[in-house]
């Protein structure tokens, strides 16, 4: 397949092995005719050397073949999806048009390629940097569920292939994206196995020491863990076999990433984590809902008769499955030696859905969608398409929604609705209809009156109460927890503000006419600015709220006109004076150290983060805050890991440019040593002798012959700081000097 120069010798060997595996895996979902055409187009592309390798030097044909095998074997999608993956690079490089694909391979293949090409184009614009671009990326995902599944498979493939020594910057970018976007998406779509793999690989690349520390610990405790699992399983095996059920039972060690999360949440060392594994019982049951449930509960009864269950830890996803189709029964029981053990009970069909997610659910159900996920995708589309919404808030809410658990509530008529855990009465009202939400004044939950902010629990029966006099309030945004409700409330508030704005403006213009005054928009804008309003909307909002009196505004308008016409020279002078007052600030800014943000952008507004106090010379990155400003953090900031994992799309590149211009930065130094006479004098003496370094404050605490001191100094760059730390460490009696 193709010219030898396009493939290395090892790649050619791998290519033929992968091709054989793919054809075998695809089975009859791809016809021989389509296979021949696919080979022809890939061969032409390889001969022309038209397909580009990525930044990891991965051969595009081999990479797409590996992704196709993951999609086929680990997700379970065949046919059109596999052809779409293999052909999309050819279409992307204009070797084949979408119309030609339609003619040769059909509408379905063309649709998938369109989604993949669009997604790749957005990737070329660095989605992790541009929030608006990230919004568009998610929107293209939301158009076709299969594109999401293919992109998750592609990311798993890349994460498996990239070597630790290659292209460090791109590797970190890919690993961070896996953690903040693809792993949560895989979780939402029920691809739990791939989700765990993405999280583990991301941890391996971003926090190498942590990953290998936990991995080594797991290897060290494997023998004792296996012994415990065997002793726990043995009596269950015997009883379930006696009940006449066919089944598999196995112990499964939890992922490295989930163990790391437990260590952080519980603030305990590895040895303090007891639930390092779960027991999974998979029953070979006929795929008949009633029989499946009956046999799962039968096994539950056997396990809980043998081991004491914790009723608070029962999770029943048999009666009401998750939106992604996940069905299982989870219980935690007290095993031998007083250890808590999680047991998962499910059938073979349920296990395949749990492993392969949505695609397996489609296969069993014989449908191309699952209502819960369709609703979620619709709400994602609505939030993303509404240009009024703040991009950053939408991204944050989208990220939170991916990991949300669910509650199930009923209407008085018995209709069942699934909502995110923590949803309130007001969320439920907006979930049913936005008009109902806007008029909601409360509800009856299980027959009792409930406030808008009351959180709902699974099984609640909810009747929404409304009033025509009710209108959405700003504080409702603090009550609701779902993205759908937030989007609808913001929309309604904006519409209300717009109506009030128009009414206030009409009132003001009418007053102008009554007093036979000419309305000059430019003069009014200058007056609004002089009155201290940041936006025109705020000004008119104050008129609508009757905080500002219209007659007072007219008097101030006349005064403004008089100032501008009669005292123009004085105003000009004042303006220049005001300008000159700001000039030193501008001069200082030009003399400040230059920080280059993102793709060589200079002059952007930024603040230095207080959590790590970066200074000139530090390796830094930018973090886009909700208000839109950029905060600069050190690469080794204690919060850096959490920011990258949870809000990777807000991270921007940053670096210091040129030479230090003499800007002074506050730095905290922590000093520990023996409480010797004169040690403080020696420290202050060294600092006072340093050029361009000044001591701002010092705090000393002495205990049992040791002292610990906190110094706040003003310093220009890391070079001077490191030189000072080196000198302080030479002072007799000082044991440790560290930067705060």
N, C-alpha and C positions, 0 to 999 in steps of 0.2 A: 504494500500500500504506500505509494509515493516514492519520492526520490531519496536516495540513501543519505544525502547531505542534510535532509530535514530531521533524520533520526540518528542518534548515536547507535553503536553496536548493541549496547545493553538495552536501549529504548526499543530497538527492533524486536529483540527477544521478548521484552515485556509486552509490546504491542500485540504480538500474535497470541500470547497467553491470555491477555485481557479480552481480545476480540472473540476468542473461543468461549471464554467465560460469559461474555455479554450475550452472544447469540444463544447459548445454552439457557441462560437465565431468562431471556426475553421469550423464549419458546415460540409459540405460534402467534404472539401478539404483534410481531413484525413479519410481514410476508417476505418471501424470497426476492420478489420483484423490488420491494423497498430496500432490502439489504443490498442488492446489486447496485441500485441507484446511489445509496449512501456511500458505498465503497468507491464508486466512480467519482463523486463530488469531493470526498476526502482525499482521494488519490491526486486529483487535479490540484487541490489546494496545497498539498504537500510538495508536488512537483514544482509549482510556481513559487514555493517558499513564501506564501502570502500570509500565513497565520503567525501571529507574534507570540513569543514566550512571555510569561508574566515576570514580575520582579524577582521571583524565586527560581527563574530559569526552568519552569515546568513546561514540558512539551504540551501545547494546547490539545492535540488529539488524544494523547494518553491521559491528560487531566480530565477531559470530558468523558472518556471511557470509564475511568475510575469513578467519577461522579455518577454515571449511568448505572454502574453496578451497585452502588450504594442505594440509589433510588429504586432499583429493581428488587434487590435482595433484602435490604434493611427497612425500606419504607413500603415496598410492594406495589409501586406504580410501574406500568409497562407501556408498550405500544407507543402512542403519540408522544408521551413524556420523554422516552428514550431517544426517539428520532429528533425531537426538539432540542435536547441537550447536545447531541452530536452535530447538529446542523447550524446551531445559532452563531458559532464563530465565523462560519462561512458567510452567513447573511450579514453579520456585523462588519465584515471586511469587504462588503459589496461584491462578493463573488457569485451571489445568488440573491434574487429579490424575493420579497415576501409573496408577491403575486405568483412567481415561479414555484415557490414552495407550496402554495395553495393548489396549483395545478398538478404538481408532481406527487405531493404527499397528503394533501387534504387540508381543510379549514382548521381542524383541531391542532395539528402540528404547527401551522402558521401562527395561530393564536398564542401558543406557548413561546415560540421563538420571538414574537413581538414583545411579550412581557420580559423575556430574558435580555433581549437587546436593549430595551428601554432601561432596565435595571443596571446593566453594564455601563451604559452611557452616563447614568447618574453617578456610578462608582468612579468614573474617570474624573468627576468633579470633586472628589474627596468628600463623601457624605459625612464623615466624622467631624469635618471642620464647619461646613455650612449647614446651619440648622434648617434653613429653608429647603436646602437640597435633601436633607435627611427626611423632611416632611414629604417631599415628592417621592423619595425612595419607598417610604412606607405606603404611600398612596398607590404606587405601582404594584406593590405586594398585595394590597387589599383588593385589587381588580381581579386576580385569579389565584385561588388558593394553591394551585399546583406550582406556581412560580415561587411561592414561599417555601414549599417543601423541597423544590429543586435547589434553591439558594442555600437552604440549611444543609442539604447533602453536599453541595459544592464546598461550603465552609468546613464541614467535617473532613472532607477529602484534603483540602489545603492544609488544615491543622495536622492531619496525619503525616503529610509528606514533608512539611518544611523542617529543615535541619536547624539545630540550635545555633550553629555558627554563621548561618546565612543572613544577609540583609537585616540587621538588628532593628532598624527603624520600622520597616514594613512588617517584620515579624511581630513587633509589639502592637502595631496598629491592628493587624489581623486578629491577634490574641485578645485585645481589648474589645474589639467589635464582637467577637464570639461571646464574650462574657456579658456585654450590656445589651446586645440585640438578638443574636441567633440562639443562644441558650434559652432566654425567656420565650422566644417564639416557639422553639421546640417544645418547651414546657406547656405552653398554651395549646399546642396542637397535639399533645399527648405522646410526643416522641421522647419518652423519658430516658431511654437508653442513650440516644444521640445527645440529649440535653446534658446528661451526666458526663459523657465523653468530652463534649465541648468545654464544659466547666473545668474538668480535670486538666485538659490540654492547655487551656488558657492560664490556669494557675501554674502549670509547669513552665510556661514561657515567661510569665510576668513576675512570679515569685518562686523562683527555682529552688531556693533553700528550703522554703516551707513545704513545697511539693515533695522533695526527696526526703525531708525529715519525717513526714507522715508516712510516705511509702516505705521507708526503712523500718519504722515502728510497726507498721502492719505486717511486714515480712517477719520481724522478730517475734510477734505474738501469734503468727499463723498457726503453729502447731497446737498451742493451748486453745485457740479459738475453734479450730477444727474438731478437737476432742470434745469441747463443750457442746458444739452444734450436734455432733453425733449422739451424745448422751441425751440431748433434748429431743431429737427427732425420733429416736428408736421406739419409745412407747407409742408415739402418735402413729408411726408407720404401721405398727402391729394392730392397733384399734381400727384404723381406717381400712386396712386390708380385710379385717374381720367383718366390717360393714358391707363388704362386697363392692367397693368403689375402686375404679382404676385411676391411678394418680401418679404424679411425680412430686417429690418433696426435696427441697435443697436449701442450703444456707447461702445467703448472698451478702458479701461484705459491702458496706456502704461506700459511696464514692469518696475520693480524697477531698474533693471540694466541700462535700456536705459535712465531713468530719472537721475540716478547717472552720466551717461556719459554726459548728457546735462549740469548738474550742473558743472562738471569739465571743459568741453569745453567752455561753456559760462561764466565761472567764476562768477556765480550768485547764490544767495541762492535759496532754494526750491520755495519760494514765487515768484521768478522772472521767473520761468518756466511756460509758458502759455499753450503750446501744450502737456498737460498731457494725452490727450485722442485722439482717432480717431473715426470717424463715418464710419461704414461699411454697404454698401447696397448690399445685395445678391439677385440676380434676378433668379426666377425659369424659366429658359429659356431652350428650347430644345437644346441638344448638337449639334448644327449645326453652324459651324464657322461664316457664314455670318449673321445669325439671332442673335447669341450671341453678336457680335460686334455692330450690329445695335441697339439692346436694351440697351447695356451699354452706347453708345453715346447718346441715347435718354434720359437716366437718367442724364447723364452729362449735357445735354442741360437744363433740368429742374432745376438742382441744381444751375448752373451758371446764369440762368435767375433770380433766387431768391437771390443769394448771389454773391458779387463781387469776381471773381477768381484772383489769382496771377499767371500770365502766366509763370513766371520763375519756378514755383513749379509744373508744369504739368509733370507727368510721364506716358508715354503711353507704357505699356507692352502688349497691345492688338495687335497692328500691328506687333510688333516683340517681342515675349516672351523671357524671360531669358533662359539661357542654361539649367537650372534645370526644365524648363517647366512652371515657374510662369507666369501667365497672370492676369493683373489687370489694372485699370485706377486710378491713384492717382491725386487728385487735392487739392489745399489749397485755402480756400475761407474765406472772411471776414464775420464772424458771428455777432450776436447781441453783443452789448457793445464793438464793435471794436476788437474782439478777432479773431485771425487766427485759423481756424479749418481744420484739414486734413480729406478728404472724400475719401474712397476707394470704387470703383464700380467694381463688378465682378459677374459672374453667379455662380450657385450652383456647377457646374463642376469645374470651376476655383477655387472656395473656397476650395473644397476638395483637389485639387492639392496644394494649398497654405498651407493647414493644414497638409496634409500627405506627401507632397513632391513627390519625384520620383516614389514611388510605385503606387500612385494614377494615375500618368501620364501613367505608363505602362498599367494600367488597362483600361484606356480610349483609349489609342492609340493601344493597343493590340500588343505591341512590348516589347522586353526586353532590350531596351537601348535608350538613347537620345543623338544624335550626339554631341551636345555641351559638355556634361559631358563625353562622351566617349573620345573626343579629350583632355579634361582636364586630365582625368586619364592616357591617353597615354603619355601626356607631363610630368606628375608626374613620371610615370614609367621610362621614358627616363632620366630624371634628377637624379633619385635615383639610377638607374642601372649603370650610368656612374661613375665608381670608381675614375676618375680623379677629379670630382667635390668636392669642399670643403663641407663637411657634414653640417657645421653650416650655410653656405650661402644658401645651398639648403633648409634647414629647415626654415630659415627666409623668403625666397622667397615663399615657400609653404604656410606659414602662411599668408603672404600678399595676395597671390592669392585667398585664401579662401573667403576673404571679398570684393574682387574687384567687382565694378560695371562694366557694359559692354558698349562698343560702337559698332555700326554696320556700316561697310564700304563696298563699292562695287568696283568690278573691272570694266574696260571699257566694258566687255562683259555682265555685269549685275549680276555676281555671288556675293552673299552676304557672308561676313565673320564677325564673332563675335570676338572682341578683348577686353582685359581688358581696363577699363577707364584709360586714360593717355598714351596709346600706341602711339608710334611714327611711322614715315614712315619706319624706319629700322625694328621695331617690325613686321610690316605688311609683309615686304619682307621675313623675316625669318619664319613667320607664313605660308606663301605659300610654300616655299621650302628653305632649308638651302643653296643650291648652289646659288639661286637667292639673298639671303641675303648677302652672301660673295662677290658678284659682284655688289651690289647695290651702286649707286653714288648719288641717289636722286629720286625724283618722280614728277609726275604731279598730283596735287590734285585739282580736279574740274577745270582742264585745265590750272592751273598755276604752274610754277616751284616751287618745295618745297625742303628744305634741309632734310638730314637724320633725324635731331632731331625734325622736326615739329610734334606736337601732332595732332592726328586725332580726328575728331568729328563725331558723328552719321550722316549718310547720305552722307559722303564724297565719291567721286569717285576717286580712286587712281590707277595710272598707274606707275609701278616701272621702273626706268631707270637704265641700267647696263653698265659696262665696263669690258672688259677682263683683263685690267691692274689693276683693283681694288683688294685689299686684305684686310682682316679684320684688324682693328686697336685696340690697347688696350683701347683707350678712347671711343670706341663703347659701352663698358660696362657701361659707365656713361650716354649714350644716351638711351639705351633700358630699358624698364620697365617690360617686361614679362619674366617669367622663361625660356620659350622655347628658346627665342632669346639669353638670357644670356648663357644657356647651350651650344647652338650651337657655339656662338662666342668663349667661353672659349675652346671648343673642337678644333675649327679651329686655334686659337692662339697657343695652345699646339702643334698641328701638325706642324705649321710653325716654332716654336721654335725648335722642334725636328729636322726638316730638316736643319735649320741653324746651329744647334749644330753639327750635323753629318758633314756638309760641312766644318765648322771651324776646326773640329778635323782632318778631312782628309787633309786640307790645312797645318795644323801644322805638321802632321806626314810626309807629302811630303817634307816640308822644312828640317826636320830632316834627311831624306834620301839624299836630295841634298847636305847637308853639311856633310854627312857620319857620323852622330852622332847617338849614341844608345839611343832609347827612353825608359826611365824608368818611369812607371806609378806612383810609390810611390814618387819619387823625384818631379814629376810634381804636385802631390797632395799637397805636402808640400809647393811648390812654390806658388801654387794657394792660399793656406791659408795665406802665408806670404804677398802676394799682397793685402790681405784684402777682398777677395771674400768669401761670405757666402756659395755659392753653385758653383759646377762645371759648371752648366748651365749658371750662370751669367758670368763666365769667358769666355766661348765659345761664348756667346751672344755678348760680347764686341769685340771679334775678328771678328765675323760676321758683326757687325756694324762699323768695322774699327776704333773703339775707341782705341783698342790695336794694336800695330804693331807687326807682327809675328817675325820679325828679333830682335826686342827688347826683346821679350819673350825668344828667343833662347839664347841671351846674358845673360839674368837673370838666365836661366836654367843652363848655364855653371857655373855662379857664385854660384848658389845654390849647385851644385855638388862639387865645390871646397871647399865651407864652410863645407860640410858634410864629405869630405874625409880628407882634410889637417888640419882642425882645430877641429877635433872631440872632443878633451878634452875640448877645450874652449866652444864649442857648448853645450857639456854635462853640463859644469859648468853653462853656461847661462840658460840652460833649468831648472836646479835645482833652479837657482836664480829666474827665472820667476815663478817657482812653489812656491818658498818661498814667493814671493810677493803676491801670491794668498792665501797662507796659513792663514794669519790673517783673511781674508774674510771667509774662510772655518771654522776657529775656532769660529769666531763670529757667524756664522750660527748655529754651533752646540750648542752655548750658547744662541741662540735666543729662544724665546718662541715657543713651538712646536704646530703646528696647524694640527689636523687630518682632512683630507678631504675625503669625500665620505665614502667608506667602509674600515675604518681604514688604509688609505694610508697616509704615512708620507713622508716628503722630496720632495713634489711636489712644483714647482715654483708657487709663488702667489704674488699678490700685494694687499696692503690695499687700499680700495676705498677712494677717497678724498671727495666724497659727504657726507660721514657720519663718516669718520675717526675712524674705530673700534680699540679697544685696547684689551690687554689680559683681559679676564674675561667677555667681552661682549658676548651676544648670537649672533652668526653670521651664515652666509651661504655663499657659493661660487657661483660665476656667471662666466660661461665660456665665455670669450670674443671671437670676430671673429678671432683674431690672435691665439687663442688656449690657451692663458694664463688664469689664474683664478684670479678674483678679489674678495676680501673678503669684504662683506657688513655687517652692523649690521642688526639684524632682524627688528628693528624699523627704518631702513633707509627710508627717505622720498620717495625714488624711488622703494622701495621693492614691493609695491602693483602692480605697472605697470610692473615690471620685471616678477613677478610671473604670471600675467595674459597674457602678450604678449609673453614671452619667457620662459615658465615653464620648457621646455626641457633642458634649459641651467643651471638650478639651481642644485647645488650639496650640500650635507650636509657638514657642517664644525663645528668643536668645538676645543676649546683650550685643550691641554693635559698637565698633570703634573702640576708643580708649575711654577710661573713666574720666568724667568731667569734673570730679571733685564733689559730687553730691554726697551728703552725709546720711547714713542710715542707722536707725537705732538697732542695736544687737544686744541680746542677753547672754552673758557668759555665766556658767555655773562652776564654781571653784570649790574643791574639797581638799582638806589637808590637816596637818597637825596644828593644834592651837598654840603656836609658838609666839613669844613676844616679838612684836615688830613685823609680823607677817603681813598684816593689813597695810602698814606703812610701805613695805617693800613692793606690794602689788600696785598701790596708788602711785608710787614713785616711778615705776616702769611705764605706767600708762601716761603720766604727765610728761615724760621725756619723748614720747612718740609724736612725730609730726602728723597733723591731720587726724588725730584720734583724741577724743575728749571723753571724760567720765561724767555721766549724767547722774547716776545714783548708785548706791552700794548698800547691800543689806547683809548682815553677818549673823549667823546663828551658831552658838558653841554648845557642845554636849560631849561629856566624857572624854575630854582631851582632843576632840576633833572639831573642826569648824567647817561649816558649809556657807559659802557666800554667793550672792547673786549680784552681778555687776551689769549695769546698763551703760553701754558705751556708744558713741557716735563714730562710725568708721566709713571709709569711702568704698572699699572693695574687698574681695576675698583675699587678695594678696597681702594687704596690710593686716587683715584680721588673722590670717594664718601665721604671719610673722610675730604678731603680738602674742598669740596663744603659745607659740614655741618659746618665747622669752619668759612668759609666766610659768611655764612648766619647769623652767630652770631654777625658780625660786626655791630655796631650801624649805622643806616641810610641805610643799604642795604635792598632792598625790594625783590630782585629776583636774583638767580644765576642759570643759565641753561647751559647745554652743547650744543655746536653748532653741 
